[in-house]
């Protein structure tokens, strides 16, 4: 018997990492009109971004259904002492509340602790993997929960966007702000603050934006691990990884692809880095 860790696909965890650490990933949904797809299950990243750019229907995303969580908890509870379920912030998603509803539906045989991860994409991924490492090592419930809270407090992200177009289409910013940004040709840089996505700065060019992401990591206190995710810019992600490898061992840098959870709002050209201190 052991502690099991659950997260959602908004964590952008690579499948091999989730499998290695025994993390159950519950997919968020992406809708093209009335047609629903499970992120990373029914639709892959390449098709997602192709349809996002070329398709006649602009997609929307929504949290997993409570029933999805209920099934995950019921299945896991057969072999678990407890479950720690870590999810997208309540201020940006309904995932946390759907997970709570899933507990009520499932009434699993073990305790389920639903945690607001206060981060998105690979920031949430770092937090989930931190919890899962302790669980895999045989840690008790209190130890897994303590590591989760510690990782939340130690992890920050920066996200570089190539355009404001998709934030505008998704209703995340006003038309006037998008117009100003387009006219100035700036590349916004976002971060998380108290569970909300907020602007952390801007760059005059994409290359300068990558430089800012590197400087963020380089100056991060007591750096222990880094995760990088991109939507459609693998070469830029590799360049950033190579630069970051000058300040931290390469094996402590995780690479992944941004899925529907954030990809629909950031669009092509989005590049995210998360850093955790020790």
Secondary structure, 3 states (H helix, E strand, C coil): CEEEEEEEHHHCCCHHHHHHHCEEEECCEEEECCEEEEECCCECHHHHHHHHHHCCCCCEEECCCHHHHHHHHHHHHCCEEEEEEEECCCCCCCHHHHHHHHHHHHCCCCEEEEEECCCCHHHHHHHHHHHHHHHHCCCCHHHHHHHHHHHHHHEEEEEECCCCHHHHHCCCCCHHHHHHHHHHCCEEEEEEECCEEEEEEEECCHHHHHHHHHHHHHCCCCEEEEEEEECCCHHHHHHHHHHHCCCCCHHHEEEEECCHHHHHHHCCCCEEEEEEEC
